[in-house]
Each structure stands twice: as structure tokens, then as C-alpha cells.
Amino acid sequence: MHPLSRLIGAADVPRLARPSYVAEMRHMSLWGMFASLVDGSFSSIIVAKTFGAPELVPVVWATPMLAHLLSFLWSAVIRGRPRIRTFLLLACGAILASGSIALTPSDAGLLGGLLFTLQIGVARIFLSGLVNLRTSIWKANYPHSHRARIASRIQALNALLMLAVGALASTIFDRHAEYYQVVYPTLAALGLLALLPLRQLRIRGEQAELRSYRRSVTAVGGWRQLARNFSDAVRILRTDRDFSRYCGAQYLLGSSNFMVDPVLSLFLTQTLQLRYFGSYLILEQIPTIVALATMPLWARYFDRVGVLRFRVVNTAFWLVAITLAAAALGLHSLAIPYATPLAVGLLVAARLVNGIGRGGGAIGWNLGHLHFAGRLDADLYMGIHVALTGLRGIIMPFVGTFVYSLVGPPAMLLSIALCIAAWLAFRRLAGEEAR
């Protein structure tokens, strides 16, 4: 076996799925570097510190979620088209938008921050289409018995590279914030190179699917196809009650988390006045390291028990993490000795537990909908799931920062309540499935 195949554990992957797995891991070895600085947590630090626009922090968190709302548009584009060719086109759009950040002036005040936010948003719009495509590829090329473990390895490599590049970039920006004009186009070039391994990737059964789709669907315009997709999505939510309730529980859990992260960005960069590296360490590096360590454990658990029991346990970790973060912010607001170091310690503990939740959350988010979807409608189920993620992602960062501006740390109680409601909903679904 090739040394690279041994390094990435290809021997553990079923033989028919192995070429796809090796190609995806080669792709991700560079793509994870490109995607690192388009991430919401790093972008929120950049817009607050480099462009001096902390008021845009909730916008930066919410703008990528607008891309998820366009998931139905991507579903219309993707259905009936070759997946790899479409993947390459969308990836090039994201690369172009991200590379253009080098042209954004940092001394233009709010205007520069707005332009940066727009560029990040456009990049994320294209990336959201890749999410739909990637899970569809996984469903076609990887058997159910190994899918979570394969996906976790791909996600782990992506997270590891994002962590390393984010740490390096934050250290560079601490020395000279203007270096973003070099870093972003450099990573865009790596993104282009990352697409090369995918050119020869084959999707199992795709040609038969495309022929079947073309026979069953008459030629319609793009807008009519979009309307058809929306109609199909409404039908699925009405008829597949288990999936509809699962989406509701997901909505509560996601809303809880989307409230917390922008508040923590403001707390770290504005209240504690941490630099790039310190802010990124707490906000992203700590939870990512823990997520990488726990992802294989979560993957085995997912394959063993299924998505519903998995989500009950996973949501409990999110609840503990949010509660600890709320305690940290509350402690910092008290006029007691050593309040700040104690609060930072609690916040670090919160991010450690958050990382455990993330390790499972990455698997559950990417694969959970496949528990309900058939082979031919996996794209549409993912489109519904991603669009609902976008809806809560657009609303809740503004809700979180607005309530926090009004009442301070007690705003975190709303996030805790939403997370408890999500846990109860998942628990009820898992109990019904067990019966």
C-alpha cells in the first residue's frame, strides 16, 4: 500500500470506497488551510481588531448563515448535475471571494469592515453549496457502516489544519495586522491546488442517477426548479414527521450556540482586550484541539447507536459548556478579588467542554439528516437542514448580542433555556425510536 494510504488509515476503509477516501484526504490536506480564515470565529476577531468595527461582530457571525438560507438554491443547481464538476465551480467562487480580501483597505474604518464582511459572506455562500455536495458524495461513496468514521477523519484533518493555520495567522497579525493582504491570497492559491485531487474522483452510481433524473423531470427554468425544490421541502417537512421534529430540536440547539459565540467574541476582544492569538486561543483553538481528540470516539458511538441517542448525549455536553461560559461572564461582572483570572479559568473550562460537544456536533450535523433521507433525496434533506441552520444563524447572533447589551451576563440564561429544550426534544425522539 502507498505510504500516504497507510498514513491516513486507508486500510480500514472498504476497498470500493478507498479511492474516494484517499482523494478526499489529499484534497482536504490543502483545503483546510484555505478554509481556516473564512471561519466565523477568526473573521469576527479580524473585523473587531484589524478593521476596528466591533459593531460588525454579530454581522460577521450571521452573514455566513445567510449562505445556508440559499441552500435551496444550491439544491436546485445541484440536482441533476455532475457533483464533482459542480463542486469545482463553487469552490473556485469561494476562492476568488476570499482572495479579494487582499484588496480591502484596513484604514477605511467601517467601510473597510463592511467590505470585509461582504467578501466573507460571498465566500461562505459558495462554501454552503459545497456542504450539500460533500454529504451527497459521502452517501454515494461510503457505506453506512463506515460513513461516520470516514467523515470524522476528513473533518478531523480539516479542523487540524484550520487550527494550525489560524494559530500561525493570529501570531502574524499580532505583529502586523496589515499582513492579511498577503495571507489571504496565499491561502487562496492553496485552495486552488486543493482542487486537483478531486478532478478524477468518481461518484458511485451517479451516471444512472443522472439518467433517471433526466427521464423523470421535464426541462424547466431555474426559478421553476427552485420553486419545485421548495415545494418538495415543504412536503417532506409535512409528511416526514420524525425528520420535522428532529429539525425542530436541531433548531433549538443551534439557536442556543449561535447566541453564545458572538457574545464571547465581544467579551474577549473588547472587555478583556485580548490580542489576536489570545482571543483565537480561547475562542477556537482550545475547543478545536479537544474536538479532534474526541471525534473518533464520537464517530464510533454514532455508528453504534444512531443519530437520536447520539444527539441526547452530545447536547448534554453543549449544555454544560454554555452553563460554564455563563458562569464565567457572571463572575467577571462581580466586584471581587481575582474575578478576571477566575473568569478566564472558567471560560477555558467552558471551551474545553465545548470542544467535546464540537467533536460530536461535526459528525451529527453532517450525517444526522441521512438517518431520514433516501439515496435520491439526500441533497434535498441536506438543503432543508442547512437552510434551517442559516435561519437560526442569521437571527440568533443579533438576539444574543442585543440581549447582552441590555442585561449583560444574565443574557446567557436564555441560551441555557434553549439548550435544555433541545435536550428534552432529542430525548423524547430517542425514546420513541427505542420503543
C-alpha positions as CSV (number, residue, x, y, z in Angstrom):
1,M,0.0,0.0,0.0
2,H,1.2,3.5,-0.8
3,P,2.8,5.3,2.3
4,L,0.2,8.1,2.1
5,S,-2.6,5.5,2.2
6,R,-1.1,3.9,5.3
7,L,-0.7,7.3,6.9
8,I,-4.4,8.2,6.6
9,G,-5.6,4.8,7.6
10,A,-7.0,3.8,4.2
11,A,-6.6,0.1,5.1
12,D,-9.6,0.4,7.5
13,V,-11.8,1.7,4.7
14,P,-13.8,-0.7,2.5
15,R,-11.9,-1.4,-0.8
16,L,-14.5,0.1,-3.1
17,A,-14.6,3.3,-1.0
18,R,-10.8,3.6,-0.7
19,P,-10.0,5.6,-3.9
20,S,-12.6,8.2,-2.9
21,Y,-11.3,8.4,0.6
22,V,-7.7,8.9,-0.4
23,A,-8.7,11.6,-3.0
24,E,-10.8,13.5,-0.4
25,M,-8.0,13.3,2.2
26,R,-5.5,14.7,-0.3
27,H,-7.9,17.5,-1.2
28,M,-8.6,18.3,2.5
29,S,-4.8,18.5,3.3
30,L,-4.8,21.9,1.4
31,W,-8.4,22.9,1.6
32,G,-8.4,23.0,5.4
33,M,-5.7,25.7,5.2
34,F,-7.7,27.8,2.8
35,A,-10.9,27.5,4.8
36,S,-9.3,28.4,8.1
37,L,-9.5,32.2,7.7
38,V,-13.1,32.2,6.3
39,D,-14.2,30.7,9.6
40,G,-16.7,32.8,11.6
41,S,-14.7,32.9,14.8
42,F,-11.5,34.1,13.2
43,S,-13.3,36.5,10.9
44,S,-15.1,38.1,14.0
45,I,-11.7,38.8,15.6
46,I,-10.4,40.3,12.3
47,V,-13.3,42.6,11.9
48,A,-13.1,43.8,15.5
49,K,-9.4,44.3,15.7
50,T,-8.0,44.8,12.2
51,F,-10.9,46.9,10.8
52,G,-11.8,48.4,14.2
53,A,-15.5,47.6,13.8
54,P,-16.7,45.5,16.8
55,E,-20.3,46.5,15.9
56,L,-20.0,44.2,12.9
57,V,-19.2,41.1,15.0
58,P,-22.8,39.8,15.0
59,V,-23.0,40.6,11.3
60,V,-19.8,38.6,10.6
61,W,-21.3,35.6,12.6
62,A,-24.7,36.0,10.8
63,T,-23.5,36.7,7.2
64,P,-22.2,33.2,6.5
65,M,-25.5,31.8,7.8
66,L,-27.2,33.8,5.0
67,A,-25.4,31.4,2.7
68,H,-27.2,28.5,4.4
69,L,-30.5,30.0,3.6
70,L,-29.6,29.8,0.0
71,S,-29.3,26.1,0.4
72,F,-32.5,25.5,-1.6
73,L,-31.0,27.5,-4.5
74,W,-27.9,25.2,-4.4
75,S,-30.2,22.2,-4.2
76,A,-31.8,23.4,-7.5
77,V,-28.4,23.9,-9.0
78,I,-27.0,20.5,-7.8
79,R,-29.9,18.2,-8.5
80,G,-29.4,16.5,-11.9
81,R,-25.8,17.8,-12.3
82,P,-22.4,16.0,-12.0
83,R,-21.3,16.5,-8.4
84,I,-17.6,16.9,-8.9
85,R,-17.8,19.4,-11.8
86,T,-20.3,21.5,-9.7
87,F,-18.1,21.2,-6.6
88,L,-15.1,22.6,-8.5
89,L,-17.1,25.6,-9.9
90,L,-18.4,26.5,-6.5
91,A,-15.0,26.1,-4.8
92,C,-13.5,28.5,-7.4
93,G,-16.1,31.1,-6.5
94,A,-15.2,30.8,-2.8
95,I,-11.5,31.1,-3.5
96,L,-11.9,34.2,-5.7
97,A,-14.0,35.9,-3.0
98,S,-11.6,35.1,-0.2
99,G,-8.5,36.1,-2.2
100,S,-10.1,39.5,-3.0
101,I,-9.8,40.4,0.7
102,A,-6.2,41.4,0.0
103,L,-7.6,44.5,-1.8
104,T,-9.7,45.6,1.2
105,P,-8.1,48.7,2.9
106,S,-7.8,48.4,6.7
107,D,-7.8,52.2,7.2
108,A,-11.2,52.8,5.7
109,G,-13.0,52.4,9.1
110,L,-16.5,51.0,9.0
111,L,-16.4,50.9,5.2
112,G,-13.5,48.5,5.2
113,G,-15.2,46.4,7.8
114,L,-18.3,46.2,5.7
115,L,-16.4,45.3,2.6
116,F,-14.6,42.5,4.5
117,T,-17.9,41.2,5.8
118,L,-19.3,41.2,2.3
119,Q,-16.3,39.2,1.0
120,I,-16.5,36.7,3.8
121,G,-20.3,36.4,3.1
122,V,-19.8,35.7,-0.6
123,A,-17.2,33.1,0.1
124,R,-19.5,31.4,2.6
125,I,-22.3,31.4,0.1
126,F,-20.2,29.3,-2.3
127,L,-19.0,27.1,0.6
128,S,-22.5,26.4,1.6
129,G,-23.1,24.7,-1.7
130,L,-20.1,22.6,-1.1
131,V,-21.7,21.3,2.1
132,N,-24.6,20.0,0.2
133,L,-22.4,18.3,-2.4
134,R,-19.9,16.8,0.1
135,T,-22.6,15.0,2.2
136,S,-24.2,13.8,-1.1
137,I,-20.8,12.4,-2.2
138,W,-20.3,10.7,1.2
139,K,-23.7,9.0,0.9
140,A,-22.9,7.7,-2.5
141,N,-19.3,6.6,-2.0
142,Y,-19.2,5.4,1.7
143,P,-21.2,2.6,3.2
144,H,-23.4,3.4,6.2
145,S,-21.4,1.1,8.5
146,H,-18.2,3.2,8.0
147,R,-19.6,6.6,7.0
148,A,-19.3,8.4,10.4
149,R,-15.7,7.2,10.9
150,I,-14.7,8.2,7.4
151,A,-16.4,11.6,7.8
152,S,-14.8,12.1,11.2
153,R,-11.3,11.6,9.8
154,I,-12.0,14.1,7.0
155,Q,-13.4,16.6,9.4
156,A,-10.5,16.0,11.8
157,L,-7.9,16.7,9.2
158,N,-9.9,19.9,8.2
159,A,-10.1,21.0,11.8
160,L,-6.4,20.3,12.5
161,L,-5.3,22.4,9.5
162,M,-7.7,25.2,10.4
163,L,-6.3,25.2,13.9
164,A,-2.6,25.3,12.8
165,V,-3.2,28.0,10.1
166,G,-5.4,30.1,12.4
167,A,-2.7,30.0,15.2
168,L,0.0,30.9,12.7
169,A,-2.1,33.7,11.2
170,S,-3.1,35.2,14.6
171,T,0.6,35.3,15.6
172,I,1.4,37.0,12.3
173,F,-1.4,39.5,12.8
174,D,-0.3,40.3,16.3
175,R,3.0,41.5,14.8
176,H,1.5,43.3,11.9
177,A,-2.3,43.4,11.2
178,E,-1.7,44.6,7.6
179,Y,-0.2,41.2,6.6
180,Y,-3.7,39.9,5.9
181,Q,-3.1,41.4,2.4
182,V,-0.5,38.6,1.9
183,V,-2.1,35.8,3.9
184,Y,-5.5,35.7,2.2
185,P,-4.3,35.5,-1.4
186,T,-1.6,32.9,-0.4
187,L,-4.3,30.7,1.2
188,A,-6.5,31.2,-1.9
189,A,-3.7,29.8,-4.1
190,L,-3.5,26.8,-1.8
191,G,-7.3,26.4,-2.2
192,L,-6.9,26.1,-6.0
193,L,-4.2,23.4,-5.6
194,A,-6.6,21.6,-3.2
195,L,-9.0,21.0,-6.1
196,L,-6.5,19.0,-8.2
197,P,-7.1,15.6,-6.4
198,L,-10.8,15.8,-7.0
199,R,-10.7,16.1,-10.7
200,Q,-10.6,12.3,-11.2
201,L,-12.9,11.4,-8.3
202,R,-15.8,9.2,-9.4
203,I,-19.3,9.1,-7.7
204,R,-20.7,5.6,-7.5
205,G,-24.0,5.2,-9.4
206,E,-24.0,8.8,-10.4
207,Q,-24.5,8.3,-14.2
208,A,-27.5,6.1,-13.6
209,E,-28.9,8.6,-11.2
210,L,-28.5,11.4,-13.7
211,R,-30.2,9.5,-16.4
212,S,-33.1,8.6,-14.1
213,Y,-33.4,12.2,-13.0
214,R,-33.5,13.5,-16.6
215,R,-36.2,11.0,-17.5
216,S,-38.4,11.8,-14.6
217,V,-38.1,15.6,-14.7
218,T,-39.2,17.7,-17.6
219,A,-37.0,20.6,-18.7
220,V,-37.9,23.6,-16.6
221,G,-36.4,27.0,-15.9
222,G,-34.1,27.6,-12.9
223,W,-36.8,29.6,-11.0
224,R,-39.4,26.9,-11.6
225,Q,-36.9,24.2,-10.4
226,L,-36.3,26.3,-7.3
227,A,-40.0,26.5,-6.6
228,R,-40.3,22.8,-7.2
229,N,-37.5,22.2,-4.6
230,F,-39.2,24.5,-2.1
231,S,-42.4,22.6,-2.6
232,D,-40.7,19.3,-2.2
233,A,-39.1,20.6,1.0
234,V,-42.4,21.7,2.5
235,R,-43.9,18.3,1.5
236,I,-41.0,16.5,3.3
237,L,-41.5,18.6,6.5
238,R,-45.2,17.8,6.5
239,T,-45.0,14.1,5.7
240,D,-41.8,13.1,7.4
241,R,-42.8,14.0,11.0
242,D,-39.8,12.4,12.6
243,F,-37.4,14.5,10.4
244,S,-39.5,17.6,11.1
245,R,-39.3,17.1,14.8
246,Y,-35.6,16.4,14.5
247,C,-35.1,19.7,12.7
248,G,-37.0,21.4,15.5
249,A,-34.7,20.0,18.1
250,Q,-31.7,21.0,16.0
251,Y,-33.1,24.5,15.7
252,L,-33.3,24.9,19.5
253,L,-29.7,23.6,19.9
254,G,-28.3,25.7,17.2
255,S,-30.0,28.8,18.4
256,S,-28.5,28.3,21.8
257,N,-25.0,28.1,20.4
258,F,-25.4,31.0,17.9
259,M,-26.3,33.3,20.8
260,V,-23.1,32.4,22.7
261,D,-20.2,32.7,20.3
262,P,-20.6,36.4,19.2
263,V,-21.0,37.4,22.8
264,L,-17.8,35.6,23.7
265,S,-16.1,37.3,20.7
266,L,-17.0,40.7,22.2
267,F,-16.1,39.7,25.7
268,L,-12.6,38.5,24.7
269,T,-11.7,41.3,22.2
270,Q,-13.5,44.3,23.9
271,T,-14.0,43.6,27.6
272,L,-10.8,41.6,28.3
273,Q,-8.9,43.4,25.4
274,L,-7.0,40.2,24.4
275,R,-4.8,40.2,21.3
276,Y,-5.4,38.1,18.2
277,F,-3.7,35.0,19.5
278,G,-5.2,35.1,23.0
279,S,-8.7,35.6,21.6
280,Y,-8.3,32.9,19.0
281,L,-6.8,30.5,21.5
282,I,-9.9,30.6,23.8
283,L,-12.5,31.1,21.1
284,E,-11.3,28.5,18.6
285,Q,-8.0,26.7,19.3
286,I,-8.9,25.1,22.7
287,P,-12.3,23.6,21.5
288,T,-10.8,22.5,18.2
289,I,-8.0,20.6,19.9
290,V,-10.5,18.8,22.2
291,A,-12.8,18.2,19.2
292,L,-10.0,16.5,17.3
293,A,-9.2,14.3,20.3
294,T,-12.8,13.2,20.8
295,M,-14.1,13.0,17.3
296,P,-13.1,9.3,16.8
297,L,-14.9,8.3,20.0
298,W,-18.0,10.2,18.9
299,A,-17.8,8.5,15.4
300,R,-17.8,5.0,16.9
301,Y,-20.6,6.0,19.2
302,F,-22.6,7.4,16.3
303,D,-22.2,4.2,14.2
304,R,-23.2,2.1,17.2
305,V,-26.3,3.9,18.5
306,G,-27.6,6.1,15.6
307,V,-28.3,9.8,15.5
308,L,-31.0,10.2,18.0
309,R,-29.4,8.6,21.1
310,F,-26.2,10.3,19.9
311,R,-27.8,13.7,20.0
312,V,-29.1,13.3,23.5
313,V,-25.6,12.7,24.9
314,N,-24.0,15.3,22.6
315,T,-26.5,18.0,23.6
316,A,-25.7,17.4,27.3
317,F,-22.1,18.5,26.7
318,W,-23.2,21.6,24.9
319,L,-25.4,22.5,27.9
320,V,-22.6,22.1,30.4
321,A,-20.3,24.3,28.1
322,I,-22.9,27.1,27.9
323,T,-23.5,27.0,31.6
324,L,-19.8,27.3,32.4
325,A,-19.5,30.2,29.9
326,A,-22.4,31.9,31.6
327,A,-20.8,31.5,35.0
328,A,-17.5,32.9,33.7
329,L,-19.2,36.1,32.4
330,G,-21.2,36.4,35.6
331,L,-18.2,36.0,37.8
332,H,-16.2,38.7,35.8
333,S,-19.0,41.2,36.5
334,L,-18.7,40.8,40.2
335,A,-16.5,43.2,42.2
336,I,-14.5,40.5,44.0
337,P,-10.7,39.9,44.1
338,Y,-9.3,37.9,41.2
339,A,-12.6,38.0,39.4
340,T,-10.8,38.3,36.0
341,P,-8.4,35.3,36.3
342,L,-11.1,33.2,37.8
343,A,-13.5,34.1,35.0
344,V,-10.9,33.3,32.4
345,G,-10.3,29.9,34.1
346,L,-14.0,29.1,33.9
347,L,-14.2,30.2,30.3
348,V,-11.3,27.9,29.4
349,A,-13.1,25.1,31.1
350,A,-16.2,26.0,29.1
351,R,-14.3,25.9,25.9
352,L,-12.8,22.5,26.8
353,V,-16.3,21.1,27.2
354,N,-17.4,23.0,24.1
355,G,-14.7,21.1,22.3
356,I,-16.2,17.8,23.4
357,G,-19.6,18.9,22.1
358,R,-18.0,20.1,18.8
359,G,-16.3,16.7,18.3
360,G,-19.7,15.1,18.1
361,G,-21.5,18.0,16.7
362,A,-19.5,18.0,13.5
363,I,-20.5,14.4,12.9
364,G,-24.1,14.9,13.8
365,W,-24.5,18.0,11.7
366,N,-23.1,16.4,8.6
367,L,-24.6,13.0,8.8
368,G,-27.7,13.3,11.0
369,H,-30.2,14.0,8.2
370,L,-29.1,10.9,6.3
371,H,-30.9,8.9,9.0
372,F,-34.1,10.1,7.5
373,A,-33.2,10.6,3.8
374,G,-33.2,8.2,0.9
375,R,-30.4,8.0,-1.6
376,L,-32.2,10.1,-4.3
377,D,-33.3,12.9,-1.9
378,A,-30.3,13.3,0.3
379,D,-29.4,16.6,-1.3
380,L,-32.9,17.9,-0.5
381,Y,-32.9,16.7,3.1
382,M,-29.5,18.4,3.5
383,G,-30.8,21.5,1.9
384,I,-33.6,21.7,4.4
385,H,-31.2,21.1,7.3
386,V,-28.7,23.7,6.0
387,A,-31.4,26.3,5.3
388,L,-32.8,26.0,8.9
389,T,-29.2,26.3,10.1
390,G,-28.9,29.5,8.1
391,L,-32.2,30.9,9.5
392,R,-31.2,30.5,13.1
393,G,-27.7,31.6,12.3
394,I,-28.9,34.9,10.9
395,I,-31.3,35.7,13.8
396,M,-29.6,34.4,16.9
397,P,-26.2,36.3,16.8
398,F,-28.2,39.6,16.8
399,V,-30.5,38.3,19.5
400,G,-27.6,37.3,21.7
401,T,-25.6,40.5,21.4
402,F,-28.7,42.7,21.7
403,V,-29.9,40.9,24.9
404,Y,-26.3,41.0,26.2
405,S,-26.1,44.8,25.6
406,L,-29.3,45.2,27.6
407,V,-28.8,43.0,30.6
408,G,-25.2,41.8,30.5
409,P,-24.2,38.2,31.6
410,P,-27.8,37.2,32.5
411,A,-28.5,37.1,28.8
412,M,-26.8,33.7,28.8
413,L,-29.8,32.2,30.7
414,L,-31.8,32.4,27.5
415,S,-29.2,30.3,25.7
416,I,-29.2,27.8,28.6
417,A,-33.0,27.5,28.4
418,L,-32.9,26.8,24.7
419,C,-30.3,24.1,25.1
420,I,-32.4,22.4,27.8
421,A,-35.4,22.4,25.5
422,A,-33.3,20.9,22.7
423,W,-32.0,18.1,25.0
424,L,-35.6,17.3,26.1
425,A,-36.7,17.1,22.4
426,F,-33.9,14.8,21.4
427,R,-34.6,12.6,24.5
428,R,-38.2,12.3,23.5
429,L,-37.4,11.3,19.9
430,A,-34.8,8.8,21.0
431,G,-37.3,7.2,23.5
432,E,-39.9,6.9,20.8
433,E,-37.4,5.3,18.4
434,A,-36.4,2.8,21.1
435,R,-40.0,1.7,21.5
